[in-house]
Amino acid sequence: MRSGKPALRRVPWLELGLEAVLVVVSVLLALGLNSWRERREHDEVVRESLHALRAEIVSDRKQVKDRLAYHLALADTLRAHPHHAVSLRPAFLLTDAWESARATGAVGYMDYRTAAALGKLYGMERLYRDLTLAALQGLYTASLSPTRAGGSDGTQLDRWRFILADFVSVESTLARQYDRTLDQIEAGTEGRRDTAPGERDSAQGAGDTATGG
């Protein structure tokens, strides 16, 4: 006689294990592929941003160095002719590429040193624009009106000499920072090609610190 107990089925552990492994591998491959695609997209955004930033910085550097040469010559003229008219020629700098890099998040994907160099440079440009604005406002203020006359107007001329000295100082510092930043952009571009994905991801978080400028 047959027993009333149902026959026990063997559990296909090997088959189930292989299926589980295949599922895990598939998920890991999908995640890896997605991560690779994201890195490629980030690399492209950074590449385009650095190209635009490099062009913008080269243009601004030329302006600043031209104005610096003029202001240095003007300072020499004032030393030889104290009552010569003071006529400032500030540079009007571009920031479109920097604002775009921040808006698209490209700065956060750059290596730390490049992002920090860019943040420092554009911070110095803000100081230069503030100085330019103060000088332009002074043009419409009687107490800072440019003059050739001596006597009581000598104080006005002294004030403009101080402003001229500020322009020379800031422009000299800016010119050096332009050169340093361009060098760092080149180094960062080369380093990004050589950096391993894991190292690049860890550097990405550090780059976020420069986006608040």
ChimeraX attribute file (.defattr): number of C-alpha atoms within 10 A of each C-alpha:
attribute: neighborCount
match mode: 1-to-1
recipient: residues
	/A:1	3
	/A:2	4
	/A:3	6
	/A:4	6
	/A:5	6
	/A:6	6
	/A:7	7
	/A:8	6
	/A:9	6
	/A:10	6
	/A:11	8
	/A:12	8
	/A:13	9
	/A:14	9
	/A:15	10
	/A:16	11
	/A:17	11
	/A:18	11
	/A:19	12
	/A:20	12
	/A:21	12
	/A:22	12
	/A:23	12
	/A:24	12
	/A:25	12
	/A:26	12
	/A:27	12
	/A:28	12
	/A:29	12
	/A:30	12
	/A:31	12
	/A:32	12
	/A:33	12
	/A:34	12
	/A:35	13
	/A:36	13
	/A:37	12
	/A:38	12
	/A:39	16
	/A:40	12
	/A:41	12
	/A:42	17
	/A:43	17
	/A:44	13
	/A:45	19
	/A:46	23
	/A:47	16
	/A:48	15
	/A:49	22
	/A:50	24
	/A:51	13
	/A:52	16
	/A:53	23
	/A:54	18
	/A:55	14
	/A:56	17
	/A:57	23
	/A:58	14
	/A:59	13
	/A:60	21
	/A:61	21
	/A:62	14
	/A:63	17
	/A:64	24
	/A:65	17
	/A:66	15
	/A:67	19
	/A:68	23
	/A:69	14
	/A:70	16
	/A:71	22
	/A:72	17
	/A:73	11
	/A:74	19
	/A:75	18
	/A:76	12
	/A:77	15
	/A:78	15
	/A:79	10
	/A:80	10
	/A:81	10
	/A:82	17
	/A:83	17
	/A:84	16
	/A:85	16
	/A:86	22
	/A:87	12
	/A:88	18
	/A:89	14
	/A:90	23
	/A:91	19
	/A:92	13
	/A:93	18
	/A:94	15
	/A:95	15
	/A:96	11
	/A:97	19
	/A:98	21
	/A:99	15
	/A:100	15
	/A:101	21
	/A:102	17
	/A:103	11
	/A:104	12
	/A:105	17
	/A:106	25
	/A:107	29
	/A:108	22
	/A:109	22
	/A:110	31
	/A:111	26
	/A:112	22
	/A:113	18
	/A:114	23
	/A:115	26
	/A:116	21
	/A:117	20
	/A:118	26
	/A:119	20
	/A:120	16
	/A:121	20
	/A:122	21
	/A:123	13
	/A:124	17
	/A:125	20
	/A:126	15
	/A:127	12
	/A:128	21
	/A:129	16
	/A:130	12
	/A:131	17
	/A:132	19
	/A:133	13
	/A:134	12
	/A:135	19
	/A:136	13
	/A:137	11
	/A:138	15
	/A:139	13
	/A:140	11
	/A:141	11
	/A:142	9
	/A:143	13
	/A:144	18
	/A:145	15
	/A:146	22
	/A:147	17
	/A:148	13
	/A:149	13
	/A:150	12
	/A:151	7
	/A:152	8
	/A:153	16
	/A:154	15
	/A:155	14
	/A:156	19
	/A:157	24
	/A:158	16
	/A:159	15
	/A:160	22
	/A:161	17
	/A:162	11
	/A:163	18
	/A:164	21
	/A:165	15
	/A:166	14
	/A:167	24
	/A:168	20
	/A:169	13
	/A:170	17
	/A:171	26
	/A:172	16
	/A:173	13
	/A:174	22
	/A:175	18
	/A:176	13
	/A:177	19
	/A:178	22
	/A:179	13
	/A:180	14
	/A:181	22
	/A:182	20
	/A:183	14
	/A:184	18
	/A:185	22
	/A:186	13
	/A:187	13
	/A:188	20
	/A:189	17
	/A:190	11
	/A:191	13
	/A:192	17
	/A:193	10
	/A:194	10
	/A:195	14
	/A:196	10
	/A:197	13
	/A:198	9
	/A:199	11
	/A:200	19
	/A:201	15
	/A:202	12
	/A:203	18
	/A:204	19
	/A:205	14
	/A:206	17
	/A:207	20
	/A:208	20
	/A:209	15
	/A:210	20
	/A:211	19
	/A:212	7
	/A:213	12
